[in-house]
Amino acid sequence: MSASRWIELLEEEDLAFLKRFVLASGSLKEMATAYGISYPTVRLRLDRLIAKIKIFDHEHAMSDFERTLRGLHSDGKIDLATLKTLLSAHQKEREKAHASSENDRLRADSHRVDNAG
């Protein structure tokens, strides 16, 4: 994955938070004052953004769908049970699609062998 890919996957709200964080020299206290919220709330927001960046920057092959789901979970928009249910359903669909394409390939190979003889 390119170095900038993770940043391209962030929402505008995340980018605005990140920019404000950098401009505040990483001061969570200053961020809390600027947003008019408590320090723990800013800390939670930062922790969620860190989790999202780790997911988006992860090296192992992850589909865009899985990356999106994991990002939604790290944002607190879906709970763990929903994440697991959706990932399981997605995995089953991928396995079914893979099996189907493999069967198509085998049929095509068989057809070529039959016609070669």
DSSP file (Angstrom, degrees, kcal/mol; ACC not computed):
  #  RESIDUE AA STRUCTURE BP1 BP2  ACC     N-H-->O    O-->H-N    N-H-->O    O-->H-N    TCO  KAPPA ALPHA  PHI   PSI    X-CA   Y-CA   Z-CA
    1    1 A M              0   0    0      0, 0.0    58,-0.0     0, 0.0     5,-0.0   0.000 360.0 360.0 360.0 139.5    0.0    0.0    0.0
    2    2 A S    >   -     0   0    0      1,-0.1     3,-1.1     2,-0.0     4,-0.5  -0.288 360.0-111.6 -68.4 157.3    1.3    3.5   -0.8
    3    3 A A  T 3  S+     0   0    0      1,-0.3     4,-0.3     2,-0.1     3,-0.3   0.805 117.0  44.8 -60.7 -30.1    2.3    5.7    2.1
    4    4 A S  T 3> S+     0   0    0      1,-0.2     4,-1.6     2,-0.1     3,-0.4   0.526  85.2  93.4 -94.0  -5.2   -0.6    8.1    1.4
    5    5 A R  H <> S+     0   0    0     -3,-1.1     4,-0.9     1,-0.2     3,-0.2   0.893  82.9  53.8 -57.2 -43.2   -3.3    5.4    0.8
    6    6 A W  H >4 S+     0   0    0     -4,-0.5     3,-0.7    -3,-0.3     4,-0.5   0.889 107.8  50.3 -60.0 -39.5   -4.5    5.5    4.5
    7    7 A I  H >4 S+     0   0    0     -3,-0.4     3,-0.8    -4,-0.3    -1,-0.2   0.826 104.4  58.4 -70.2 -30.1   -5.0    9.3    4.4
    8    8 A E  H 3< S+     0   0    0     -4,-1.6    -1,-0.2    -3,-0.2    -2,-0.2   0.740 103.4  54.6 -68.9 -22.1   -7.0    9.0    1.2
    9    9 A L  T << S+     0   0    0     -4,-0.9    -1,-0.2    -3,-0.7    -2,-0.2   0.561  86.2 102.5 -89.4 -10.0   -9.5    6.7    3.0
   10   10 A L  S <  S-     0   0    0     -3,-0.8     2,-0.1    -4,-0.5    39,-0.0  -0.441  74.5-117.2 -74.8 148.3  -10.2    9.1    5.9
   11   11 A E     >  -     0   0    0     -2,-0.1     4,-2.2     1,-0.1     3,-0.3  -0.379  29.0-105.7 -77.1 162.3  -13.4   11.1    5.9
   12   12 A E  H  > S+     0   0    0      1,-0.2     4,-2.6     2,-0.2     5,-0.2   0.874 122.1  55.8 -56.9 -38.9  -13.3   14.9    5.7
   13   13 A E  H  > S+     0   0    0      1,-0.2     4,-2.0     2,-0.2    -1,-0.2   0.886 107.8  48.5 -61.9 -39.9  -14.2   15.1    9.4
   14   14 A D  H  > S+     0   0    0     -3,-0.3     4,-2.7     2,-0.2    -2,-0.2   0.912 111.5  49.4 -65.7 -42.8  -11.2   12.9   10.3
   15   15 A L  H  X S+     0   0    0     -4,-2.2     4,-2.6     2,-0.2    -2,-0.2   0.894 110.0  50.8 -64.8 -39.7   -8.9   15.1    8.1
   16   16 A A  H  X S+     0   0    0     -4,-2.6     4,-2.5     2,-0.2    -1,-0.2   0.911 112.0  47.6 -63.7 -41.8  -10.2   18.3    9.7
   17   17 A F  H  X S+     0   0    0     -4,-2.0     4,-2.5     2,-0.2    -2,-0.2   0.930 112.4  49.4 -63.1 -45.7   -9.5   16.8   13.2
   18   18 A L  H  X S+     0   0    0     -4,-2.7     4,-2.3     2,-0.2    -2,-0.2   0.906 111.7  48.5 -61.3 -43.4   -6.1   15.7   12.2
   19   19 A K  H  X S+     0   0    0     -4,-2.6     4,-2.7     2,-0.2    -1,-0.2   0.937 112.7  47.4 -62.3 -47.0   -5.2   19.1   10.8
   20   20 A R  H  X S+     0   0    0     -4,-2.5     4,-1.5     1,-0.2    -2,-0.2   0.880 110.5  53.6 -63.3 -37.3   -6.5   20.8   13.9
   21   21 A F  H  <>S+     0   0    0     -4,-2.5     5,-2.8     2,-0.2     6,-0.3   0.921 111.0  45.2 -62.2 -45.6   -4.5   18.4   16.0
   22   22 A V  H ><5S+     0   0    0     -4,-2.3     3,-1.9     1,-0.2    -2,-0.2   0.929 112.1  51.2 -64.5 -45.4   -1.3   19.1   14.1
   23   23 A L  H 3<5S+     0   0    0     -4,-2.7    -1,-0.2     1,-0.3    -2,-0.2   0.769 107.2  54.6 -64.9 -24.1   -1.9   22.9   14.3
   24   24 A A  T ><5S-     0   0    0     -4,-1.5     3,-1.6    -5,-0.2    -1,-0.3   0.260 116.9-117.3 -88.7  11.1   -2.4   22.5   18.1
   25   25 A S  T < 5 -     0   0    0     -3,-1.9    -3,-0.2     1,-0.3    -2,-0.1   0.811  68.1 -60.0  54.9  33.2    1.0   20.9   18.3
   26   26 A G  T 3 <S+     0   0    0     -5,-2.8     2,-0.8     1,-0.2    -1,-0.3   0.630  92.1 152.9  76.2  13.7   -0.7   17.7   19.5
   27   27 A S    <>  -     0   0    0     -3,-1.6     4,-2.0    -6,-0.3    -1,-0.2  -0.677  27.6-171.0 -82.3 110.9   -2.2   19.4   22.6
   28   28 A L  H  > S+     0   0    0     -2,-0.8     4,-2.6     2,-0.2    -1,-0.2   0.840  87.8  57.2 -68.1 -32.4   -5.3   17.5   23.5
   29   29 A K  H  > S+     0   0    0      2,-0.2     4,-2.0     1,-0.2    -1,-0.2   0.927 108.1  46.0 -62.9 -44.6   -6.1   20.2   26.1
   30   30 A E  H  > S+     0   0    0      1,-0.2     4,-2.6     2,-0.2    -2,-0.2   0.881 111.8  52.5 -65.3 -37.4   -6.1   22.8   23.3
   31   31 A M  H  X S+     0   0    0     -4,-2.0     4,-2.6     2,-0.2     5,-0.2   0.915 107.7  51.4 -63.6 -43.1   -8.2   20.6   21.1
   32   32 A A  H  X>S+     0   0    0     -4,-2.6     5,-2.1     1,-0.2     4,-1.3   0.909 112.3  46.3 -60.7 -42.5  -10.8   20.2   23.9
   33   33 A T  H  <5S+     0   0    0     -4,-2.0    -2,-0.2     2,-0.2    -1,-0.2   0.930 112.4  49.8 -65.3 -45.6  -11.0   24.0   24.2
   34   34 A A  H  <5S+     0   0    0     -4,-2.6    -2,-0.2     1,-0.2    -1,-0.2   0.883 118.4  38.4 -61.9 -40.1  -11.2   24.5   20.5
   35   35 A Y  H  <5S-     0   0    0     -4,-2.6    -1,-0.2    -5,-0.2    -2,-0.2   0.609 106.6-125.7 -86.7 -12.6  -14.0   21.9   20.1
   36   36 A G  T  <5S+     0   0    0     -4,-1.3     2,-0.3     1,-0.3    -3,-0.2   0.861  71.6 113.9  69.9  35.5  -15.7   22.9   23.3
   37   37 A I  S   <S-     0   0    0     -5,-2.1    -1,-0.3    -6,-0.2    -2,-0.1  -0.791  71.0 -82.3-130.3 173.0  -15.7   19.4   24.6
   38   38 A S     >  -     0   0    0     -2,-0.3     4,-1.9     1,-0.1     5,-0.2  -0.343  34.9-115.3 -77.6 158.7  -14.0   17.5   27.5
   39   39 A Y  H  > S+     0   0    0      1,-0.2     4,-2.7     2,-0.2     5,-0.2   0.918 115.9  53.7 -57.0 -47.1  -10.4   16.2   27.4
   40   40 A P  H  > S+     0   0    0      0, 0.0     4,-2.3     0, 0.0    -1,-0.2   0.854 106.9  52.9 -60.1 -32.2  -11.6   12.5   27.6
   41   41 A T  H  > S+     0   0    0      2,-0.2     4,-2.3     1,-0.2    -2,-0.2   0.905 110.3  46.5 -68.4 -40.5  -13.9   13.1   24.6
   42   42 A V  H  X S+     0   0    0     -4,-1.9     4,-2.7     2,-0.2     5,-0.2   0.910 111.7  52.2 -65.3 -41.6  -11.0   14.4   22.6
   43   43 A R  H  X S+     0   0    0     -4,-2.7     4,-2.7     2,-0.2    -2,-0.2   0.907 109.8  48.6 -60.8 -42.8   -8.8   11.5   23.7
   44   44 A L  H  X S+     0   0    0     -4,-2.3     4,-2.4     2,-0.2    -1,-0.2   0.921 111.2  50.1 -62.7 -44.6  -11.6    9.0   22.6
   45   45 A R  H  X S+     0   0    0     -4,-2.3     4,-2.1     1,-0.2    -2,-0.2   0.912 112.8  46.8 -60.5 -43.3  -11.8   10.8   19.2
   46   46 A L  H  X S+     0   0    0     -4,-2.7     4,-2.7     2,-0.2    -2,-0.2   0.910 110.5  52.2 -65.8 -42.5   -8.0   10.6   18.8
   47   47 A D  H  X S+     0   0    0     -4,-2.7     4,-2.3     1,-0.2    -2,-0.2   0.894 110.4  48.7 -61.1 -39.6   -8.0    6.9   19.9
   48   48 A R  H  X S+     0   0    0     -4,-2.4     4,-2.3     2,-0.2    -1,-0.2   0.890 111.3  49.5 -67.2 -39.1  -10.7    6.1   17.3
   49   49 A L  H  X S+     0   0    0     -4,-2.1     4,-2.5     2,-0.2    -2,-0.2   0.904 110.1  51.0 -66.1 -40.8   -8.8    8.0   14.6
   50   50 A I  H  X S+     0   0    0     -4,-2.7     4,-2.4     2,-0.2    -2,-0.2   0.929 110.7  49.0 -60.6 -45.4   -5.6    6.1   15.5
   51   51 A A  H  X S+     0   0    0     -4,-2.3     4,-2.0     1,-0.2    -2,-0.2   0.905 111.4  49.7 -61.1 -42.0   -7.4    2.8   15.3
   52   52 A K  H  X S+     0   0    0     -4,-2.3     4,-2.8     2,-0.2    -1,-0.2   0.917 110.1  49.8 -64.7 -43.6   -8.9    3.8   11.9
   53   53 A I  H  X S+     0   0    0     -4,-2.5     4,-2.1     1,-0.2    -1,-0.2   0.905 109.3  52.2 -62.7 -41.4   -5.4    4.8   10.5
   54   54 A K  H  X S+     0   0    0     -4,-2.4     4,-0.5     2,-0.2    -1,-0.2   0.907 111.7  46.9 -60.9 -41.3   -4.0    1.4   11.7
   55   55 A I  H >< S+     0   0    0     -4,-2.0     3,-1.0     1,-0.2    -2,-0.2   0.945 114.9  45.1 -64.5 -48.2   -6.7   -0.4    9.9
   56   56 A F  H 3< S+     0   0    0     -4,-2.8    -2,-0.2     1,-0.2    -1,-0.2   0.775 116.2  46.6 -68.1 -26.5   -6.3    1.6    6.7
   57   57 A D  H 3< S+     0   0    0     -4,-2.1    -1,-0.2    -5,-0.2    -2,-0.2   0.441  81.9 128.2 -95.3  -1.2   -2.6    1.3    6.8
   58   58 A H    <<  -     0   0    0     -3,-1.0     4,-0.1    -4,-0.5    -3,-0.1  -0.302  53.0-146.2 -61.4 137.4   -2.5   -2.4    7.5
   59   59 A E        +     0   0    0      2,-0.1    -1,-0.1   -58,-0.0     3,-0.1   0.798  66.4  94.8 -78.0 -31.4   -0.3   -4.3    5.0
   60   60 A H  S    S-     0   0    0      1,-0.2     2,-0.3     0, 0.0    -2,-0.0  -0.266  93.4 -87.1 -68.7 152.3   -2.2   -7.6    4.7
   61   61 A A        +     0   0    0      1,-0.0     2,-0.4     0, 0.0    -1,-0.2  -0.382  58.1 167.2 -61.6 118.5   -4.7   -8.0    1.9
   62   62 A M        -     0   0    0     -2,-0.3    -1,-0.0    -4,-0.1     0, 0.0  -1.000  33.5-120.7-136.1 131.6   -8.0   -6.6    3.0
   63   63 A S     >  -     0   0    0     -2,-0.4     4,-2.6     1,-0.1     5,-0.2  -0.269  26.0-114.2 -67.3 158.9  -10.9   -5.9    0.7
   64   64 A D  H  > S+     0   0    0      1,-0.2     4,-2.4     2,-0.2     5,-0.2   0.875 118.6  55.2 -59.9 -36.2  -12.2   -2.3    0.5
   65   65 A F  H  > S+     0   0    0      2,-0.2     4,-2.6     1,-0.2    -1,-0.2   0.941 109.5  44.7 -62.2 -48.4  -15.5   -3.6    2.1
   66   66 A E  H  > S+     0   0    0      1,-0.2     4,-2.8     2,-0.2     5,-0.2   0.913 112.8  51.3 -62.9 -42.7  -13.6   -5.1    5.1
   67   67 A R  H  X S+     0   0    0     -4,-2.6     4,-2.1     1,-0.2    -1,-0.2   0.900 110.9  49.1 -61.0 -41.1  -11.5   -2.0    5.5
   68   68 A T  H  X S+     0   0    0     -4,-2.4     4,-2.5     2,-0.2    -2,-0.2   0.931 111.6  48.6 -64.2 -46.2  -14.7    0.1    5.4
   69   69 A L  H  X S+     0   0    0     -4,-2.6     4,-2.3     1,-0.2    -2,-0.2   0.932 112.2  48.1 -59.5 -46.1  -16.4   -2.1    8.0
   70   70 A R  H  X S+     0   0    0     -4,-2.8     4,-2.4     1,-0.2    -1,-0.2   0.868 110.9  52.0 -65.4 -34.8  -13.4   -2.0   10.3
   71   71 A G  H  X S+     0   0    0     -4,-2.1     4,-1.5    -5,-0.2    -1,-0.2   0.911 108.7  50.2 -64.8 -42.4  -13.2    1.8    9.9
   72   72 A L  H  <>S+     0   0    0     -4,-2.5     5,-2.6     1,-0.2     6,-0.8   0.890 111.1  49.7 -62.3 -39.2  -16.9    2.1   10.9
   73   73 A H  H ><5S+     0   0    0     -4,-2.3     3,-1.5     1,-0.2    -2,-0.2   0.925 108.5  51.1 -65.4 -43.9  -16.3    0.0   14.0
   74   74 A S  H 3<5S+     0   0    0     -4,-2.4    -1,-0.2     1,-0.3    -2,-0.2   0.791 108.4  53.7 -66.1 -25.1  -13.3    2.0   15.0
   75   75 A D  T 3<5S-     0   0    0     -4,-1.5    -1,-0.3    -5,-0.1    -2,-0.2   0.544 116.3-117.2 -81.0  -8.1  -15.5    5.1   14.7
   76   76 A G  T < 5S+     0   0    0     -3,-1.5    -3,-0.2    -4,-0.4    -2,-0.1   0.648  82.3 121.9  80.5  14.7  -18.1    3.5   17.0
   77   77 A K  S   <S+     0   0    0     -5,-2.6     2,-0.3    -6,-0.2    -4,-0.2   0.730  76.6  28.5 -84.5 -23.0  -20.7    3.5   14.2
   78   78 A I  S    S-     0   0    0     -6,-0.8    -2,-0.2    -9,-0.1    -1,-0.2  -0.991  84.8-122.6-134.0 147.4  -21.2   -0.2   14.3
   79   79 A D     >  -     0   0    0     -2,-0.3     4,-2.4     1,-0.1     5,-0.1  -0.300  30.4-102.9 -83.7 171.4  -20.8   -2.6   17.3
   80   80 A L  H  > S+     0   0    0      1,-0.2     4,-2.7     2,-0.2     5,-0.2   0.877 119.7  53.9 -62.6 -40.4  -18.5   -5.6   17.5
   81   81 A A  H  > S+     0   0    0      2,-0.2     4,-2.3     1,-0.2    -1,-0.2   0.912 110.7  46.5 -62.3 -42.1  -21.3   -8.1   17.0
   82   82 A T  H  > S+     0   0    0      2,-0.2     4,-2.8     1,-0.2     5,-0.3   0.915 111.3  52.3 -65.7 -43.2  -22.4   -6.3   13.8
   83   83 A L  H  X S+     0   0    0     -4,-2.4     4,-2.7     1,-0.2     5,-0.2   0.943 111.5  46.1 -56.2 -49.7  -18.8   -6.1   12.5
   84   84 A K  H  X S+     0   0    0     -4,-2.7     4,-2.3     1,-0.2    -1,-0.2   0.897 112.7  50.1 -63.3 -41.1  -18.4   -9.9   13.1
   85   85 A T  H  X S+     0   0    0     -4,-2.3     4,-2.3    -5,-0.2    -1,-0.2   0.935 114.1  44.2 -62.6 -47.0  -21.7  -10.7   11.4
   86   86 A L  H  X S+     0   0    0     -4,-2.8     4,-2.4     2,-0.2    -2,-0.2   0.892 113.7  49.9 -67.7 -39.9  -21.0   -8.6    8.4
   87   87 A L  H  X S+     0   0    0     -4,-2.7     4,-2.6    -5,-0.3    -1,-0.2   0.896 111.0  50.3 -65.2 -39.1  -17.4   -9.9    8.0
   88   88 A S  H  X S+     0   0    0     -4,-2.3     4,-2.3    -5,-0.2    -2,-0.2   0.931 111.9  46.6 -63.6 -46.0  -18.6  -13.5    8.3
   89   89 A A  H  X S+     0   0    0     -4,-2.3     4,-2.1     1,-0.2    -2,-0.2   0.898 112.8  50.7 -62.9 -40.1  -21.2  -12.9    5.6
   90   90 A H  H  X S+     0   0    0     -4,-2.4     4,-2.5     2,-0.2    -2,-0.2   0.915 109.3  50.5 -63.5 -43.9  -18.6  -11.2    3.4
   91   91 A Q  H  X S+     0   0    0     -4,-2.6     4,-2.5     1,-0.2    -2,-0.2   0.908 109.5  50.9 -62.1 -42.1  -16.2  -14.0    3.8
   92   92 A K  H  X S+     0   0    0     -4,-2.3     4,-2.5     2,-0.2    -1,-0.2   0.903 110.5  49.4 -62.2 -41.6  -18.8  -16.6    2.9
   93   93 A E  H  X S+     0   0    0     -4,-2.1     4,-2.6     2,-0.2    -2,-0.2   0.908 111.2  49.3 -63.5 -42.1  -19.7  -14.6   -0.3
   94   94 A R  H  X S+     0   0    0     -4,-2.5     4,-2.4     2,-0.2    -2,-0.2   0.909 112.1  48.2 -63.7 -41.8  -16.0  -14.4   -1.2
   95   95 A E  H  X S+     0   0    0     -4,-2.5     4,-2.6     2,-0.2    -2,-0.2   0.904 112.2  49.1 -65.1 -41.3  -15.6  -18.1   -0.7
   96   96 A K  H  X S+     0   0    0     -4,-2.5     4,-2.3     2,-0.2    -2,-0.2   0.915 112.6  47.5 -63.9 -43.5  -18.7  -18.8   -2.8
   97   97 A A  H  X S+     0   0    0     -4,-2.6     4,-2.4     2,-0.2    -2,-0.2   0.894 112.5  49.8 -64.9 -39.5  -17.4  -16.5   -5.6
   98   98 A H  H  X S+     0   0    0     -4,-2.4     4,-2.3     2,-0.2    -2,-0.2   0.924 111.4  48.1 -65.0 -44.5  -14.0  -18.1   -5.5
   99   99 A A  H  X S+     0   0    0     -4,-2.6     4,-2.4     1,-0.2    -2,-0.2   0.897 112.1  50.4 -62.7 -40.3  -15.5  -21.6   -5.7
  100  100 A S  H  X S+     0   0    0     -4,-2.3     4,-2.2     2,-0.2    -2,-0.2   0.921 111.8  45.9 -64.7 -44.6  -17.7  -20.6   -8.6
  101  101 A S  H  X S+     0   0    0     -4,-2.4     4,-2.1     2,-0.2    -1,-0.2   0.861 112.0  52.6 -68.0 -33.8  -14.8  -19.1  -10.5
  102  102 A E  H  X S+     0   0    0     -4,-2.3     4,-2.5     2,-0.2    -2,-0.2   0.912 109.3  49.2 -66.1 -42.4  -12.7  -22.1   -9.8
  103  103 A N  H  X S+     0   0    0     -4,-2.4     4,-2.4     1,-0.2    -2,-0.2   0.899 110.3  51.1 -62.8 -40.8  -15.5  -24.4  -11.1
  104  104 A D  H  X S+     0   0    0     -4,-2.2     4,-2.2     2,-0.2    -1,-0.2   0.904 110.4  49.3 -61.9 -41.5  -15.8  -22.2  -14.3
  105  105 A R  H  X S+     0   0    0     -4,-2.1     4,-2.6     2,-0.2    -2,-0.2   0.918 110.9  49.3 -64.9 -43.6  -12.0  -22.5  -14.8
  106  106 A L  H  X S+     0   0    0     -4,-2.5     4,-2.5     1,-0.2    -2,-0.2   0.899 110.8  50.2 -63.2 -40.5  -12.1  -26.3  -14.4
  107  107 A R  H  X S+     0   0    0     -4,-2.4     4,-2.5     2,-0.2    -1,-0.2   0.909 111.2  49.0 -63.3 -41.1  -15.0  -26.6  -16.9
  108  108 A A  H  X S+     0   0    0     -4,-2.2     4,-2.2     2,-0.2    -2,-0.2   0.909 112.0  48.3 -65.4 -42.0  -13.1  -24.5  -19.4
  109  109 A D  H  X S+     0   0    0     -4,-2.6     4,-2.1     2,-0.2    -2,-0.2   0.912 112.3  49.2 -62.8 -42.4  -10.0  -26.6  -19.0
  110  110 A S  H  X S+     0   0    0     -4,-2.5     4,-2.6     1,-0.2    -2,-0.2   0.893 109.9  51.7 -62.6 -41.9  -12.0  -29.8  -19.4
  111  111 A H  H  X S+     0   0    0     -4,-2.5     4,-2.1     1,-0.2    -1,-0.2   0.899 109.4  49.5 -63.4 -41.4  -13.6  -28.4  -22.5
  112  112 A R  H  X S+     0   0    0     -4,-2.2     4,-1.3     2,-0.2    -2,-0.2   0.906 111.6  48.8 -64.7 -41.8  -10.2  -27.5  -24.0
  113  113 A V  H  X S+     0   0    0     -4,-2.1     4,-1.1     1,-0.2     3,-0.3   0.921 111.2  50.1 -64.1 -44.8   -8.9  -31.0  -23.3
  114  114 A D  H  < S+     0   0    0     -4,-2.6     3,-0.3     1,-0.2    -1,-0.2   0.889 113.8  45.1 -61.2 -40.3  -12.0  -32.6  -24.8
  115  115 A N  H  < S+     0   0    0     -4,-2.1    -1,-0.2     1,-0.2    -2,-0.2   0.678 106.0  60.9 -79.1 -18.1  -11.7  -30.5  -27.9
  116  116 A A  H  <        0   0    0     -4,-1.3    -1,-0.2    -3,-0.3    -2,-0.2   0.779 360.0 360.0 -77.4 -26.3   -8.0  -31.1  -28.3
  117  117 A G     <        0   0    0     -4,-1.1    -1,-0.2    -3,-0.3    -2,-0.2   0.447 360.0 360.0 -83.9 360.0   -8.4  -34.9  -28.6
